[in-house]
Amino acid sequence: MVVVSHEMCCAREVGNRVLFMDAGKILEQGTPEDIFEHPQCDRLKDFLAKVL
C-alpha cells in the first residue's frame, strides 16, 4: 500500500519504507530510521529541521 502524507509522525510510525520527494523526484528513500535519524540529502535535512 502506498500512503501519501505530510504527517511525519504518521510516516515514521506506520511506514516500513519512506520516500522523500521534491518537485516530483525521489531524493531519498529508506527505512523510517534511515530517513528520520540519518538523512543524507541536504533538502531532507532542512525539511526535517523545520517540521520536527
Order of alpha helices (4+ residues) and beta strands (2+ residues): alpha-beta-beta-alpha-alpha
